[in-house]
Amino acid sequence: MAKNIRLGRPARVALCALLALGQAHAVSQHTRSTTDVAGSLDQRFEVLVDGVAQDRLFAVDMSGARGIAVGGMGRVLITEDGGATWSLESPHTEQALLAVAMAGEHVLAVGQSGVAFVRRWGQPWEAVTTGSEERLLNVALHENGTAVAVGGFGTVLRSSDYGRSWQPAAPDWKAIAAARGGGEDRTGALAEPTMFAVQILPNGDILIAGELAYILKTSPHQPDWALVHGGTRAPGAIAPTLHDIAIGRDGSGFAVGQEGVILKTIDGGNSWRQKPTPSSGANLLAVERRDAEWVFALGMRTALYSRDGGESWQALQALDVGLNWYSDIEAVSADGPLLAVGHSGRVIRIQ
């Protein structure tokens, strides 16, 4: 059953740290205004849901006006009005749910220890077996039933029935590492790089991203995985982990991650160029476009925005986005508001 909740007004290391700590360290949540030609950015932000310090939301996805956010201890929030109001569902697991995806009536959530749950909207959740015990850190779902989940130590799983059954689908990581020059591997990342991000494009192309700044792509016409970005930058150097990837229907989009790295593509993920960042030490966890010009990237006590389509970026201090952590951001509709989730069970809206 669902119940109403209080509504408010006005690298592998990163996510594992959030789970291990149990809660983010509380920080002062005063509001600071940042003014630009469009007016105060604070006016674009609104807190929709505010929980307690122990509550954590890791992911959110929308399908029309319907949406779901998931988090620690199996926490599930649902909305049917574009995120304006949310209800809390009774938990179906005590495992952390780390990612959620929607496609029409179909909903798929994954999390710790390889757990996965499927449902049709309004119907009970059903636990399914993935065949993996690794953390599943992200999941994508296509309207044709294709689902892809990625996670710890090179885990990539694929489904053709909206997540009800799964098969291993990982690239040949050793072959990819060898093709990139190999070298001494003191971390194990070369052989089993954790994947944090996945997206299925409307045409069926699939992209995954994670450690070593790897971005790999496959398509219905080219089923083998192709490495389109990443690898070590120099002998003994490890490229930063990518945590999120977001590509629009026009083929342009972004990938973000550790060291404040921001990559941009304009050809559906076939090629990427790094953009200057004002926060080289930042740990960016999520990125999404507000429209063709406005782009937001959030993370661990860091938030950036661009108002020129991601060509240049500035630090953002609206609400507490530069003081706490937010782990996922999702567009409600094309050129519509964005929803972000994170610490204290918060859901915020960005206009």
C-alpha positions, -999 to +999 in steps of 0.1 A: +000+000+000+011+035-006+009+064+019+014+101+016+047+115+028+056+150+040+059+175+011+083+204+013+081+238-003+097+268-015+338+056-091+329+025-074+342+044-044+316+071-046+285+050-045+299+024-022+308+052+002+272+064+002+260+029+010+286+022+037+280+055+055+243+048+058+237+085+055+253+116+041+271+138+066+248+166+076+258+201+064+244+235+068+215+239+043+214+277+039+204+290+006+227+312-015+216+330-046+235+329-079+224+356-103+228+355-141+211+370-171+181+347-166+176+359-130+182+341-097+189+304-103+174+297-068+140+306-083+144+276-107+147+251-078+120+238-055+120+211-028+091+187-034+099+159-009+121+162+022+127+132+044+151+126+073+189+121+073+187+083+072+165+084+040+184+081+007+171+081-028+195+069-055+175+070-088+144+084-105+128+077-138+097+091-155+072+079-182+048+107-190+033+120-158+041+088-139+074+084-121+093+063-096+122+071-073+141+043-054+166+042-026+180+027+005+163-001+024+140-007-007+125+028-004+101+035-033+083+067-041+057+071-069+041+101-086+013+103-111+013+140-116+047+148-131+064+149-097+042+175-081+032+150-053+047+117-042+035+086-023+057+062-003+052+025-010+057-002+015+092-017+009+094-051-008+131-056+001+156-044+026+183-042+000+191-008-015+175-002-048+201+016-069+184+022-102+150+022-118+137+024-154+103+028-170+089+021-205+052+028-208+034+006-182+066-014-175+088-007-145+121-023-136+142-017-105+176-032-096+201-030-067+224-046-042+233-083-045+219-085-080+183-080-069+157-070-095+120-063-094+095-058-122+059-046-124+033-031-146+021+002-133-004-002-104+003-039-100+024-056-073+062-059-076+076-092-087+111-104-077+131-119-106+164-137-107+193-120-126+219-147-121+243-122-106+252-113-070+270-081-079+256-047-072+235-036-101+242+001-103+221+012-133+195-001-156+178+010-189+145-002-204+133+002-240+097+001-251+105-030-273+112-050-240+150-048-242+166-041-208+203-037-198+216-037-163+252-028-154+272-031-122+302-042-102+333-058-116+323-057-153+288-070-149+265-064-179+232-082-181+206-081-209+169-090-211+144-091-240+112-094-219+112-062-198+135-076-172+118-109-163+147-130-175+184-121-179+215-133-197+251-122-193+261-097-219+295-083-208+321-073-233+354-092-235+371-069-210+405-085-213+405-081-251+395-044-247+422-038-222+448-054-245+436-033-274+441-002-253+477-011-245+473-033-215+500-025-190+504-032-153+470-036-136+473-030-098+436-024-093+419-051-113+399-024-131+414-033-165+400-069-163+367-061-145+358-024-148+327-015-129+300+000-151+279+028-136+258+041-165+237+026-193+213+041-219+193+025-247+187+050-275+154+051-294+169+033-324+180+004-302+217+014-298+231+007-263+258+026-245+274+017-212+300+037-192+321+034-161+356+030-148+387+040-169+364+065-186+352+036-207+322+042-230+311+012-251+284+009-277+265-018-295+236-017-319+211-040-335+232-041-366+265-044-349+260-067-318+296-067-307+306-041-281+328-013-295+349+009-273+342+045-283+360+063-255+384+056-226+414+038-213+445+048-194+458+083-202+495+076-196+516+048-181+506+044-144+477+069-147+441+058-144+414+076-163+385+090-142+353+069-137+322+080-155+290+078-135+262+089-159+254+092-195+225+111-211+220+114-249+189+131-264+169+122-294+190+146-315+221+126-308+237+151-286+245+144-249+269+142-221+288+118-198+301+130-164+322+115-136+352+118-113+376+147-114+347+169-127+351+153-161+324+163-187+323+147-221+300+158-250+288+139-280+269+152-310+266+119-330+248+095-307+278+085-287+301+075-315+327+101-305+333+123-275+351+155-266+360+167-232+347+201-220+364+225-196+352+221-160+353+247-131+355+218-106+384+195-115+382+178-081+344+172-083+327+139-082+298+143-107+271+116-104+243+127-128+237+149-159+206+159-178+195+186-202+167+211-193+165+220-230+188+226-259+207+253-239+204+245-202+223+215-188+227+205-152+253+181-136+250+171-099+271+151-076+289+149-042+287+185-028+290+197-063+266+211-089+274+226-123+252+242-150+256+253-186+234+277-205+251+272-239+244+235-246+273+222-225+301+241-242+310+260-210+301+253-173+297+272-141+294+262-104+259+263-090+249+271-054+211+271-056+193+254-026+219+229-012+230+213-045+266+224-039+266+214-002+251+179-002+248+150-027+223+143-054+227+111-074+202+111-103+184+137-124+156+131-149+136+152-173+098+151-168+092+158-205+109+173-235+120+208-227+101+204-193+113+206-157+139+182-142+136+161-111+167+152-090+169+129-060+195+123-033+203+128+004+176+128+031+151+113+007+149+146-012+132+151-045+138+186-060+124+202-092+145+223-115+124+245-138 
